[in-house]
Amino acid sequence: MYKAMRTLINAATVSALITAAIVSSAFAQSSLSNQGGDQAIKEIERYRQALGDGNPAELWEARGEDIWKQKRGPNMVSLEKCDLGLGAGVVKGAYTVLPKFFSDSDKVEDLESRLVTCMVMLQGFTYDQAKKNPFGGPDNKSDMEALVAYISGSSRGMKMNVTGNHPDEKKYYALGRKIFFHRGGPHDFSCASCHGADGQRIRLQALPNLLKQETARSAYTTWPAYRVSQGETRSFQWRLFDCFRQQRFPELEFTSDASIALTMFLAKNANGGVMNTPAIKR
Ligand code: HEC
């Protein structure tokens, strides 16, 4: 724990530098380019490896495990009876089978929406209460981000294995694919504009080709992740939320059908990839 704390402090300092170097200029020009920045990317990679020994996300994982086991809500029960896809209370491996159709809610759910369902059905929260504060900041840590860090971390080393055979799962996959290629907004971007070809970059940021198996796997299996530039552990819902922003689309609603459909498309395409979360990202 102490080690993680120390890393957190280092991370905060370095994050300021990295943020200054990269984030500020990320969208200063919206053209995509292939050139420059190799040295900086190597430096970031080296920094990431140095941090890899003590990922600050450990703090989120520990807090998430605690929240999972706490008796909470009007019903004063823990989430330990929540079925995340492999049976009531099974956490290990659950992330690898999500999103998935659940008959109790009659819905296809990713991890975050499933947690919302369990908070409502088991603990007695309202949907609004369960969905508030999905993404944390310095003064309001998010319970949701802690829970996803703990639960996804419990699948570390296991292979993605989304079946997607249920008719509704097929529907969500098809919808996710459609959204991925849908162009719009002021730049006429789709997800595929940034993530549909090899070797693209916005300035220094490499844009993974999510249509190629190898990169689709490595992208999906490294979220949730500790985001150095933000000092927060972020969920996959946050990743999508932020890319809607990159795309200059209207704000993506937390646990909306669109977000679950995109997750279904990307998770299933990552099948066979080995989970390595929470990871560390710049
Ligand atoms: C304008 C360009 C742009 C668009 C459009 C865009 N993204 Fe992104 N995406 C990025 C950037 C920049 C990153 C972060 C890369 C980094 O930090 O290394 C990213 C990262 C990601 C990642 C994580 C990859 C990894 O390896 O960590 C996923 C998954 C992703 N985007 C999905 C999407 C989806 C789905 C859409 C469509 C809703 C989308 N993106 C639209 C620019 C874009």
Residues whose N, C-alpha, C, O or C-beta is under 5 A from the ligand:
A	BS01	HEC	F189 S190 C191 C194 Q205 A206 P208 S218 A219 C243 F244 Q246 Q247 L262
